[in-house]
Amino acid sequence: MSQNDPPPQNRAEQNAQDQPEPHEQSQADRHELNQAGLAADEPFEFPQERVVLAELSDQPLSLAQAEVEVWADRAGAVVGFSGIVRNHDHGRAVERLSYTAHPTAAEAIAQVAVDVAARFPTVRVWVAHRVGHLEIGDHALVAAVASAHRAEAFQACAELVEQTKDQVPIWKEQFFADGTREWVGS
């Protein structure tokens, strides 16, 4: 309050004048964090709001893209996983794969992501699984989790991958070098 300002009319006006302007607050006041690493004034986020992406895709997947998209400035750790098509299975040479999804698979992968976000309330989640034809070296499953702390990020990412493999109805057809094929539950 300067000398030229009129005196306050009531207690509320006096209290308002005693408070610093927002631009006068210290950096520490504006960025006070709770134990979860969230800003003290940050609104609660429902699990589905922390799912950045959960989808099936017929397009190439990128772990680097997942890590960039899942990261937020409150995250001190990003853990990523990429399941990559390899050239062998149980001693047999594999030439390529084809993934086929059940009509409920998109809903199932979304539910897995929400469930993981609910179990780990400070993480952000990104998960995608390929469908269609894949060659050796293609990314079949990509998952990334961002968290304030590495232990939680590792645990949540591992659970995300395992639950995706376990609960999302996708089948893998392997094409072997000897001309035979084999269907496998993903």
C-alpha positions as CSV (number, residue, x, y, z in Angstrom):
1,M,0.0,0.0,0.0
2,S,1.5,3.4,-1.0
3,Q,0.9,6.7,0.7
4,N,-1.5,7.8,-2.0
5,D,-3.8,4.7,-1.6
6,P,-7.0,5.3,0.4
7,P,-7.1,3.4,3.7
8,P,-8.8,0.0,3.7
9,Q,-12.6,0.0,4.3
10,N,-12.8,-3.4,6.1
11,R,-10.7,-6.3,7.4
12,A,-11.0,-8.3,4.1
13,E,-9.7,-5.4,2.2
14,Q,-6.8,-5.0,4.7
15,N,-5.9,-8.7,4.4
16,A,-5.9,-8.5,0.7
17,Q,-3.5,-5.5,0.8
18,D,-1.2,-7.5,3.1
19,Q,-0.9,-10.3,0.6
20,P,1.8,-10.1,-2.0
21,E,0.8,-9.8,-5.6
22,P,1.2,-13.2,-7.5
23,H,4.2,-11.8,-9.3
24,E,5.8,-10.9,-5.9
25,Q,5.5,-14.5,-4.6
26,S,8.8,-16.3,-4.2
27,Q,9.7,-19.2,-6.6
28,A,9.5,-21.6,-3.6
29,D,5.9,-20.5,-2.8
30,R,4.7,-21.0,-6.4
31,H,6.4,-24.4,-6.7
32,E,5.8,-26.1,-3.3
33,L,5.5,-29.8,-4.0
34,N,3.8,-32.5,-1.9
35,Q,5.4,-35.9,-1.3
36,A,4.1,-37.3,-4.5
37,G,6.0,-34.7,-6.5
38,L,2.8,-32.8,-7.5
39,A,2.4,-29.1,-7.0
40,A,0.6,-28.4,-3.8
41,D,-2.0,-26.4,-5.7
42,E,-2.2,-28.8,-8.6
43,P,-5.7,-30.3,-9.1
44,F,-6.3,-34.0,-8.6
45,E,-6.2,-36.1,-11.7
46,F,-8.3,-39.2,-12.3
47,P,-6.4,-42.2,-13.6
48,Q,-7.8,-41.9,-17.1
49,E,-6.5,-38.3,-17.2
50,R,-3.0,-39.7,-16.7
51,V,-3.2,-42.1,-19.6
52,V,-1.5,-40.2,-22.4
53,L,-2.1,-42.9,-25.0
54,A,-3.5,-46.5,-25.0
55,E,-4.1,-47.9,-28.5
56,L,-3.6,-50.5,-31.1
57,S,-1.8,-49.3,-34.2
58,D,-1.1,-50.6,-37.7
59,Q,1.7,-47.9,-38.0
60,P,5.3,-48.2,-36.7
61,L,5.8,-47.5,-33.0
62,S,8.6,-45.4,-31.5
63,L,9.9,-45.8,-27.9
64,A,11.5,-42.3,-28.2
65,Q,8.1,-40.8,-29.1
66,A,6.5,-42.6,-26.2
67,E,9.1,-41.3,-23.8
68,V,8.7,-37.7,-25.0
69,E,4.9,-37.8,-24.9
70,V,4.6,-39.4,-21.4
71,W,7.1,-37.1,-19.8
72,A,5.9,-34.1,-17.7
73,D,7.9,-31.5,-15.8
74,R,7.1,-33.2,-12.5
75,A,8.6,-36.5,-13.6
76,G,12.1,-37.3,-12.5
77,A,12.0,-40.7,-14.2
78,V,10.7,-42.1,-17.5
79,V,11.0,-45.9,-18.0
80,G,10.3,-47.3,-21.4
81,F,9.9,-50.8,-22.9
82,S,9.9,-52.0,-26.4
83,G,9.0,-55.5,-27.5
84,I,10.8,-56.0,-30.8
85,V,10.3,-58.7,-33.4
86,R,13.2,-61.1,-33.2
87,N,14.5,-63.6,-35.8
88,H,14.0,-66.8,-33.8
89,D,11.6,-68.5,-31.5
90,H,12.4,-71.7,-29.6
91,G,15.3,-72.5,-31.9
92,R,13.4,-71.9,-35.1
93,A,14.2,-69.1,-37.6
94,V,11.4,-66.5,-37.8
95,E,11.0,-64.4,-41.0
96,R,8.1,-62.1,-39.9
97,L,5.0,-61.9,-37.7
98,S,1.4,-60.9,-38.1
99,Y,-0.7,-59.7,-35.1
100,T,-4.5,-60.0,-35.1
101,A,-6.6,-58.2,-32.5
102,H,-10.0,-59.2,-31.1
103,P,-12.7,-56.5,-31.6
104,T,-12.5,-55.8,-27.8
105,A,-8.7,-55.4,-27.8
106,A,-8.7,-51.6,-28.0
107,E,-11.1,-51.3,-25.1
108,A,-8.9,-53.9,-23.2
109,I,-5.6,-52.0,-23.7
110,A,-7.3,-48.7,-22.6
111,Q,-8.6,-50.5,-19.4
112,V,-5.1,-51.9,-18.6
113,A,-3.6,-48.4,-18.9
114,V,-6.3,-46.9,-16.6
115,D,-5.8,-49.8,-14.1
116,V,-2.1,-49.2,-13.9
117,A,-2.6,-45.4,-13.5
118,A,-5.1,-46.1,-10.7
119,R,-2.6,-48.5,-8.9
120,F,0.2,-45.9,-9.2
121,P,-1.5,-42.6,-8.5
122,T,1.4,-40.3,-9.6
123,V,2.4,-41.9,-12.9
124,R,1.6,-41.0,-16.5
125,V,1.1,-43.9,-18.9
126,W,1.7,-44.5,-22.6
127,V,1.1,-47.9,-24.3
128,A,0.6,-49.1,-27.8
129,H,0.5,-52.5,-29.5
130,R,1.0,-53.1,-33.2
131,V,-1.5,-55.1,-35.4
132,G,-0.9,-56.3,-38.9
133,H,2.3,-57.5,-40.5
134,L,5.6,-56.8,-38.8
135,E,9.2,-57.5,-40.0
136,I,12.2,-58.4,-37.9
137,G,13.3,-55.4,-35.9
138,D,9.8,-53.8,-35.8
139,H,8.5,-52.7,-32.4
140,A,5.4,-54.8,-31.5
141,L,4.7,-53.4,-28.0
142,V,5.8,-50.0,-26.7
143,A,5.2,-48.8,-23.2
144,A,6.4,-45.8,-21.2
145,V,5.7,-44.6,-17.7
146,A,6.7,-41.3,-16.2
147,S,6.9,-40.7,-12.4
148,A,8.6,-38.5,-9.9
149,H,10.7,-41.5,-8.8
150,R,12.5,-44.3,-10.7
151,A,11.4,-47.2,-8.5
152,E,7.7,-46.4,-9.1
153,A,8.3,-45.9,-12.8
154,F,10.1,-49.2,-13.2
155,Q,7.4,-51.1,-11.2
156,A,4.5,-49.4,-13.1
157,C,6.1,-50.0,-16.5
158,A,6.7,-53.7,-15.7
159,E,3.1,-54.1,-14.6
160,L,1.8,-52.2,-17.7
161,V,3.7,-54.6,-20.0
162,E,2.7,-57.7,-18.2
163,Q,-1.0,-56.7,-17.9
164,T,-1.0,-55.8,-21.6
165,K,0.4,-59.1,-22.6
166,D,-2.0,-61.0,-20.2
167,Q,-5.3,-59.1,-20.7
168,V,-5.3,-57.7,-24.3
169,P,-6.7,-60.3,-26.7
170,I,-4.1,-60.2,-29.5
171,W,-2.8,-63.2,-31.3
172,K,0.6,-63.6,-33.0
173,E,1.1,-65.6,-36.2
174,Q,4.7,-66.5,-36.7
175,F,6.1,-67.2,-40.2
176,F,9.1,-69.5,-40.1
177,A,12.0,-69.8,-42.5
178,D,11.0,-73.4,-43.3
179,G,7.6,-72.2,-44.7
180,T,5.5,-73.2,-41.7
181,R,3.3,-71.0,-39.5
182,E,2.3,-71.0,-35.9
183,W,-0.4,-69.0,-34.0
184,V,0.6,-67.9,-30.5
185,G,-1.4,-66.0,-27.8
186,S,0.4,-62.7,-27.5
